[in-house]
């Protein structure tokens, strides 16, 4: 293999730049030409492809977002779109592709691999909702952004003696809510994987109030429902002033944490190794701090699971 391509696709995640840098430098280290594909699969169809040099990825390891830009591209879900993509790759003489993104992006990588074009997936999504890896690139940074925001909200919550409902990202996976809740000592954590009893949430708030607690924090993953609606219900049931903060897109941005930069560098470099070994249709991941790789088909069939022991612990610590 003499020429490799790399793209970022789907929702951006902090650490994608560190991954692009690692792919680029690892390829150059091995004497392989590396091509950056702009705008995800859309740029692939359009042939928006440029050769990367060592300097192309300088000064990006600390930046959020993705230098290669990302896009959602419905045309790539069709066989014609995928064929156009393969034609562009062949035009540039690219023989393997590294796809940095979430499970949607991996479906694109799988489609190309099924058509005979070798792809390797690198999991990057703040939600941590991919099976077969303990962590995805961007999760740690988003988590720390949430913690920083909650710490600030906590100051004001204490001063005003009120309940705060904080809605965080996570449509299908409650990892951000769970980790943030445990890290910040939230009274209740609401995640899509577990239906929480509303009365129990209210009881916890009332018990805390009786003990003289000045404020309470409830963290709700967006997949559970609207934080605003939930806040209204809580206020009605407890009579405590309740405020709602929807953290939204600030969770996506920002400079990646050291953990995300290291994870991105390790996973992305491993993806290059796999292509050079002649592998295809694999996703790299990390389990128990060891780099592993799985059949991408298996990853797409499996569901990411949340650590329910951690959930139980958070309940025990917020009696
Ligand atoms: P993420 O990778 O973050 O999960 P999306 O689900 O939006 O993001 O997917 C990103 C892109 O991957 C889509 O816009 C599309 O170009 C491509 N993609 C998604 N699903 C498929 C599919 N079934 N076949 C081919 N390409 C797909």
Boltz pocket constraint, residues with backbone or C-beta under 6 A from the ligand:
constraints:
  - pocket:
      binder: B
      contacts: [[A, 9], [A, 10], [A, 11], [A, 41], [A, 42], [A, 71], [A, 72], [A, 73], [A, 74], [A, 75], [A, 76], [A, 77], [A, 78], [A, 101], [A, 102], [A, 103], [A, 104], [A, 105], [A, 106], [A, 107], [A, 108], [A, 109], [A, 111], [A, 124], [A, 125]]
      max_distance: 6.0
